[in-house]
Amino acid sequence: MTRIRGQAPSSLEEAAGSASEDGRRGLPGGERHLAACPVLEDGHSGRPGGERRPAARPAFEDGHSGPPDGGRHPVEARPVRFAALGDSLSEGVGDPVHGTWRGWAELLAGGLAVDVEFRKLAVSGALTRDVAERQTPEALEFGPDIASVVVGVNDTLRHSFDIHALALRFDEVCAALAGRGAVLLTACLPDPGAMLGLPAPLARPLARRQRAVNAVVHAVSARHDAVHLHAADAAWVADRSIWSADRLHPGERGHRMMAARFHELLTARGLALGTAPGTDPEQPPPSRAASLLWLATAGTGWVARRSTDLLPQLLALAASEVRHWARGTSVRLDQQAARRLSAALAAVSASPWDFARGTPVGIPAPTSAPLREWEDERALGVLDRPRRHLHGRGGQAARRPARDP
């Protein structure tokens, strides 16, 4: 665990921020439960589904809560606790500092409050299953006020990819953390095929998988009122100054941009009271020699590991892509992927999925940019289908996972 001292805002007006404008509360001096939820359509504040949480009051030395009375003095507020769960992105790969990885989560921690306890649980190579089985119990024991859960890309790079199982695990993690009062941070990410510049027959299967993961993340984020960052735009992918030598992880500038954007979203909810992280890199970008060295060492090892796991299946998927392209039936692959995704979304959503809004019906959209990754599928008419595809017989969710074609 890392204790981080952030920089206090320069004035009370700055600390109040948007809270004084829209009536929402900020971090109440490091209290356990943060006012994480936006004002709902009925004018109340709370989580979707009608749950209302009273504002927490400080505990006093005699164990009571309430205003000071009869000589009772409030206990000194504890630091804000922030836990980062996930894979190499949250571990900080691509942003080396003093022989270790720093990353966007650690940069963000310094801007949350004056005093922050930060625990980085993210591990390089982690799958959604690893986050659910290993990292989440540690996070619950830590008791975070804010918890980031950014995971899923590694799942798309495994032959065992199963969007149905991924959706259930991701929802389980978010439900466990939100149920303890933590504010969730989530993000959708670009697909690795586009990042690596793979040929179309190899890239399209990976793109379908990542779009499915992003849709699940959007749905679960909306369900648990997460602060969501949309980082899958083409402009994000195209800006090479954001990325490190491996072309899969952000460099220092990219990590700083993620931290600054999350800080902006948290500030809009009144949940970040420290100074926003800077976006200008403090270290020079890796030289061409350093990039080539990475490709010859760590990069070669990564390719070798994927060659024994994903590559045989990916080659089979690429062959299927070519066959369907030759027959003019490529849209069928998109339709199959959409059906599998619909079943996964139905399994974790209490309401039918609204593709036009990018959320389950009746649940507010998470704080993020539009779901641009779905625009190509909508143009093909793949996702504009009757809602009956979201459910099995009798309106029950279809739970049987389908295999890749």
C-alpha positions in Angstrom: 0.0 0.0 0.0 1.2 3.5 -0.9 0.4 6.6 1.1 0.2 9.6 -1.2 0.0 13.2 -0.2 -2.0 15.2 -2.8 -2.0 18.9 -3.3 -4.9 20.8 -1.7 -7.0 23.1 -3.9 -6.0 26.8 -3.6 -9.4 28.0 -2.3 -12.7 26.9 -0.8 -14.4 27.9 -4.0 -12.1 25.6 -6.0 -12.8 22.8 -3.5 -16.5 23.2 -3.8 -16.2 23.0 -7.6 -19.2 21.7 -9.4 -20.8 20.6 -6.2 -22.0 24.1 -5.4 -23.4 24.4 -8.9 -25.4 21.2 -9.3 -26.2 20.4 -5.6 -24.0 17.3 -5.4 -21.7 16.5 -2.5 -18.0 16.1 -2.7 -15.7 13.9 -0.6 -16.9 14.5 3.0 -13.5 14.7 4.6 -12.5 11.2 3.7 -15.7 9.5 4.9 -16.2 5.9 4.1 -19.1 6.2 1.7 -18.8 8.8 -1.0 -21.7 10.7 -2.6 -21.0 8.8 -5.9 -24.4 9.0 -7.5 -25.7 11.7 -9.8 -29.1 13.3 -9.3 -31.6 11.0 -10.9 -34.6 11.9 -13.1 -36.9 12.0 -10.1 -34.9 14.8 -8.5 -33.4 12.5 -5.8 -29.8 11.4 -5.5 -28.9 7.7 -5.2 -28.2 4.6 -7.3 -30.5 3.4 -10.1 -33.3 1.2 -8.7 -34.4 3.6 -6.0 -31.7 2.9 -3.4 -31.1 6.0 -1.3 -28.0 6.3 0.9 -28.1 8.9 3.7 -25.1 11.2 3.9 -22.6 9.7 6.3 -21.9 11.6 9.5 -18.6 11.7 11.3 -18.0 9.2 14.1 -17.2 10.5 17.5 -14.9 9.2 20.2 -17.7 7.6 22.2 -18.9 5.7 19.2 -21.9 7.9 18.5 -22.5 9.9 15.4 -24.0 13.4 14.9 -23.0 16.9 15.8 -20.6 17.5 18.7 -22.6 17.5 21.9 -21.6 17.4 25.5 -17.9 17.5 24.9 -17.7 14.9 22.2 -15.1 15.5 19.6 -15.0 14.1 16.1 -12.3 11.5 15.3 -9.8 12.7 12.8 -10.9 11.8 9.2 -8.9 9.0 7.7 -7.3 9.2 4.2 -9.3 8.4 1.1 -8.7 4.8 0.0 -8.2 4.0 -3.7 -7.6 0.5 -5.0 -6.6 -0.2 -8.6 -7.7 -3.6 -10.0 -7.0 -5.0 -13.4 -4.1 -5.9 -15.7 -0.9 -4.3 -17.0 -2.7 -1.1 -18.0 -3.5 -0.3 -14.4 -0.2 -1.7 -13.2 1.4 1.1 -15.2 3.2 -0.7 -17.9 4.6 1.9 -20.3 5.2 4.5 -17.6 8.5 3.5 -15.9 9.7 5.5 -12.9 12.7 4.6 -10.8 12.8 1.0 -12.0 9.1 0.3 -11.5 5.8 1.0 -13.2 3.8 4.0 -12.1 0.8 4.4 -14.4 -2.5 6.4 -14.6 -4.0 5.0 -11.4 -1.0 6.2 -9.3 -1.0 9.6 -11.0 -4.7 9.9 -10.4 -4.4 9.0 -6.7 -2.4 12.1 -6.0 -5.3 14.3 -7.3 -8.1 12.7 -5.3 -7.5 14.4 -2.0 -4.9 15.8 0.3 -4.3 12.4 1.9 -4.8 9.1 0.0 -4.0 5.5 0.7 -3.4 3.8 -2.7 -3.2 0.1 -3.2 -2.2 -1.3 -6.7 -3.6 -4.8 -7.0 -3.5 -4.9 -10.8 -1.1 -7.4 -12.3 0.3 -7.7 -15.8 -1.5 -10.4 -17.8 -4.5 -10.6 -15.5 -7.8 -12.0 -16.9 -11.2 -11.1 -15.7 -11.2 -14.4 -13.7 -8.0 -13.3 -12.0 -9.5 -10.0 -10.9 -12.6 -11.8 -9.6 -10.8 -14.6 -7.7 -7.6 -12.9 -6.5 -7.7 -9.2 -6.6 -11.3 -8.5 -5.5 -10.9 -10.3 -2.1 -7.9 -8.2 -1.3 -9.7 -5.0 -2.4 -12.7 -5.8 -0.2 -10.3 -6.4 2.8 -8.7 -3.0 2.1 -12.1 -1.3 2.0 -11.6 1.3 -0.8 -13.7 4.5 -1.2 -12.8 4.4 -4.9 -11.9 1.3 -6.9 -10.9 1.1 -10.5 -11.7 -2.1 -12.5 -10.1 -2.0 -15.9 -9.8 -5.4 -17.5 -10.7 -7.5 -20.5 -8.1 -7.0 -23.2 -6.2 -10.0 -22.1 -9.3 -12.1 -22.3 -9.7 -11.3 -26.0 -6.2 -12.6 -26.6 -6.9 -16.1 -25.2 -8.3 -19.1 -27.1 -10.7 -19.6 -24.2 -12.4 -16.2 -24.7 -16.1 -16.4 -23.5 -18.0 -13.2 -23.4 -20.8 -14.8 -21.3 -18.4 -15.8 -18.6 -16.5 -12.5 -18.8 -19.8 -10.6 -18.3 -20.8 -12.5 -15.2 -17.4 -12.2 -13.6 -17.1 -8.5 -14.4 -20.5 -7.8 -12.9 -19.7 -9.9 -9.9 -16.6 -7.8 -9.2 -18.4 -4.5 -9.6 -21.3 -5.6 -7.5 -19.1 -6.7 -4.7 -17.1 -3.4 -4.6 -20.2 -1.2 -5.1 -22.0 -3.1 -2.4 -19.3 -2.0 0.1 -19.8 1.6 -0.9 -16.9 2.0 -3.3 -17.2 4.4 -6.3 -16.2 2.4 -9.4 -14.0 3.6 -12.2 -14.2 1.7 -15.5 -13.0 2.1 -19.1 -13.5 0.7 -22.5 -10.4 0.3 -24.6 -9.3 -0.1 -28.3 -8.9 -3.5 -29.7 -5.4 -5.0 -29.8 -5.7 -5.9 -33.5 -6.0 -2.3 -34.5 -3.2 -1.3 -32.1 -0.8 -3.9 -33.6 -1.9 -3.1 -37.2 -2.7 -6.7 -38.0 -4.1 -7.7 -41.4 -7.9 -7.5 -41.7 -8.5 -11.3 -41.5 -6.6 -11.4 -38.2 -7.8 -8.1 -36.9 -11.5 -8.5 -37.4 -12.0 -11.4 -34.9 -10.1 -9.5 -32.3 -12.1 -6.3 -33.0 -15.4 -8.2 -32.5 -14.2 -9.6 -29.2 -13.1 -6.2 -27.9 -16.3 -4.5 -29.0 -18.2 -7.1 -27.1 -16.0 -6.6 -24.0 -16.6 -2.8 -24.3 -20.4 -3.3 -24.5 -20.4 -5.4 -21.4 -18.3 -2.8 -19.6 -20.7 -0.1 -20.6 -23.7 -2.1 -19.4 -22.2 -3.1 -16.1 -20.9 0.5 -15.6 -24.4 1.8 -16.0 -25.9 -0.8 -13.7 -23.5 0.1 -10.9 -23.3 3.9 -11.6 -19.6 3.7 -12.4 -17.5 6.7 -13.5 -16.7 5.5 -17.0 -13.9 6.6 -19.4 -14.4 6.0 -23.1 -10.9 5.3 -24.5 -11.8 3.4 -27.7 -12.0 6.2 -30.2 -10.1 6.0 -33.4 -8.4 9.3 -32.6 -7.0 7.7 -29.4 -5.6 4.8 -31.4 -4.2 7.0 -34.1 -2.1 9.3 -31.9 1.1 7.4 -31.7 2.6 9.8 -29.1 0.2 8.3 -26.6 1.5 4.8 -26.9 4.7 3.0 -25.7 7.1 0.9 -27.8 4.9 -2.2 -27.6 1.9 -0.4 -29.2 -0.4 -2.0 -26.7 0.2 0.1 -23.5 0.1 3.9 -23.1 3.4 5.7 -22.6 3.8 8.3 -20.0 1.7 10.8 -21.9 -1.1 8.3 -22.4 -1.1 7.4 -18.8 -1.2 11.0 -17.8 -4.1 11.7 -20.2 -6.1 8.8 -18.7 -5.4 10.1 -15.2 -6.4 13.6 -16.1 -9.6 12.5 -17.8 -10.7 10.3 -14.9 -9.9 13.3 -12.6 -12.2 15.5 -14.7 -15.0 12.9 -14.6 -14.6 12.5 -10.8 -14.5 16.3 -10.3 -17.8 16.6 -12.2 -19.3 14.4 -9.6 -17.7 16.2 -6.7 -15.4 13.3 -5.9 -12.0 14.7 -6.6 -10.8 17.6 -4.5 -7.1 17.6 -5.3 -5.2 19.1 -8.1 -5.6 17.4 -11.5 -2.6 15.4 -12.8 -0.6 17.2 -15.5 -0.7 15.9 -19.0 2.8 16.9 -20.1 5.4 14.1 -19.8 8.3 14.6 -17.4 10.5 12.0 -19.2 11.6 11.8 -22.8 9.8 9.2 -24.9 11.7 6.0 -25.5 14.3 6.2 -28.2 14.1 4.0 -31.4 16.9 1.9 -30.0 14.9 1.3 -26.8 11.9 0.4 -28.8 13.9 -2.1 -30.9 15.4 -3.6 -27.7 11.9 -4.1 -26.3 10.8 -5.8 -29.5 13.8 -8.1 -29.4 13.4 -9.1 -25.8 10.1 -8.7 -24.0 8.2 -8.3 -27.3 9.5 -11.6 -28.6 8.5 -13.4 -25.4 5.0 -12.0 -25.6 4.6 -13.2 -29.2 5.9 -16.6 -28.3 3.3 -17.0 -25.5 0.5 -15.9 -27.7 1.7 -18.2 -30.5 1.1 -21.3 -28.3 -2.3 -20.0 -26.9 -4.2 -17.7 -29.3 -2.4 -18.0 -32.6 -3.8 -21.5 -33.7 -7.4 -20.4 -33.0 -6.8 -16.9 -34.5 -5.5 -18.5 -37.8 -8.7 -20.6 -37.9 -10.8 -17.5 -37.3 -8.9 -15.7 -40.0 -9.6 -18.6 -42.5 -13.3 -18.3 -41.6 -13.1 -14.5 -42.3 -11.6 -15.1 -45.7 -14.2 -17.8 -46.6 -17.1 -15.6 -45.7 -15.5 -12.6 -47.5 -15.2 -14.7 -50.7 -18.9 -15.7 -50.4 -20.1 -12.3 -49.5 -21.5 -13.5 -46.2 -19.2 -11.7 -43.8 -22.2 -10.1 -42.1 -23.1 -13.5 -40.7 -20.0 -13.5 -38.5 -21.1 -10.1 -37.1 -24.6 -11.4 -36.5 -23.3 -14.5 -34.6 -21.1 -12.2 -32.4 -24.1 -10.0 -31.8 -26.3 -12.9 -30.6 -23.6 -14.1 -28.2 -23.2 -10.6 -26.9 -27.0 -10.2 -26.5 -27.1 -13.4 -24.4 -24.3 -12.1 -22.2 -25.9 -8.7 -21.7 -29.2 -10.3 -20.8 -27.5 -12.4 -18.2 -26.2 -9.3 -16.3 -28.9 -6.8 -17.0 -32.3 -6.6 -15.3 -33.6 -4.8 -18.3 -33.4 -5.3 -22.1 -30.4 -3.8 -23.8 -31.0 -0.5 -25.6 -28.3 -0.3 -28.3 -29.3 3.2 -29.4 -28.5 4.6 -25.9 -25.8 2.2 -25.1 -27.4 1.1 -21.8 -30.0 -1.2 -20.4 -33.5 0.2 -20.8 -34.4 2.5 -18.0 -30.8 2.9 -16.6 -29.0 6.2 -17.1 -25.9 6.1 -19.4 -22.6 6.2 -17.6 -20.5 9.4 -17.8 -18.6 8.8 -21.0 -18.4 9.7 -24.7 -20.9 8.0 -27.2 -20.5 4.4 -28.1 -18.7 5.1 -31.3 -17.4 1.5 -31.6 -20.9 0.3 -32.5 -21.4 2.7 -35.5 -20.1 0.3 -38.1 -22.4 -2.5 -37.0 -25.4 -0.2 -36.9 -24.7 0.8 -40.5 -24.7 -2.8 -41.5 -28.0 -3.3 -39.7 -26.5 -6.1 -37.5 -27.6 -4.7 -34.2 -30.9 -3.1 -35.3 -32.9 -6.2 -34.5 -36.1 -6.9 -32.5 -35.5 -7.1 -28.8 -36.5 -10.7 -28.6 -32.9 -11.7 -29.5 -32.0 -10.5 -26.0 -33.9 -13.3 -24.3 -34.7 -16.9 -24.7 -38.0 -18.6 -24.4 -40.5 -17.0 -22.0 -38.4 -13.8 -21.7 -35.7 -15.6 -19.7 -32.1 -14.8 -20.4 -30.3 -17.2 -22.7 -27.4 -18.4 -20.7 -25.7 -20.9 -22.9 -22.4 -19.5 -24.2 -21.7 -19.9 -27.9 -18.4 -20.8 -29.4 -16.5 -18.7 -31.8 -17.2 -19.7 -35.5 
